[in-house]
Amino acid sequence: MKKLVLMLMAVTMMLPMANAQELTKQQAKAVKKEVKKKMKEYKKKGYEIFGTSVTLETKITQHFTQLWAKGDNVVEIPGYSQARSRNLALAAAQNSAANRYATSAGQLVKGRVLADMALNSAENKAEFDKFYAAFEGKVQQEIKGELRPSFTVAKQNEDGTISVEAYFLVDEDAASRARIRAFEISKNESAALQKYAQKISDFVNERVVPEQ
């Protein structure tokens, strides 16, 4: 039993090293640059690591290592909030991240519909607007359960509130399934949409990268 425990501890300690070894020298250099930039930014703004005993530099390094190692298979989603308590601020930051992702997903689909399908009549616009609103709402609900917390920073403001920046990661396979679930539910909001559902489902499958 003791040997088993020691082996598990050794594997756990080696995981961050394994992730780092997946990077090329150029990627490792890029990670180091991003970490340096973030550390400088947070120091200037007065943010500190929140919710863990691990150092801020370590958490940021792990975060960017995952982004570079997994490439398009993982998406970064930031969430921002300000509240009177840390618990409220954390919950609001998660909601912010989910809303940010949902808005980006809705905008991507809307842009592709307008550009590729040229559905410009007033009737189509009204029907599709109902769909976009429903789709964004459902994506926000579905993606929230797929978010993996990466790191969170917080600072105490002079007015007594707490500002939080929380970064989440989501695997693209999980995010794609969340978007598809949202689409299957929300497409029923528009009768006109049924005619174009197959084409629009292709847009729904496209990777979404929220703005920072």
Disulfide bonds with the S-S distance in Angstrom:
none
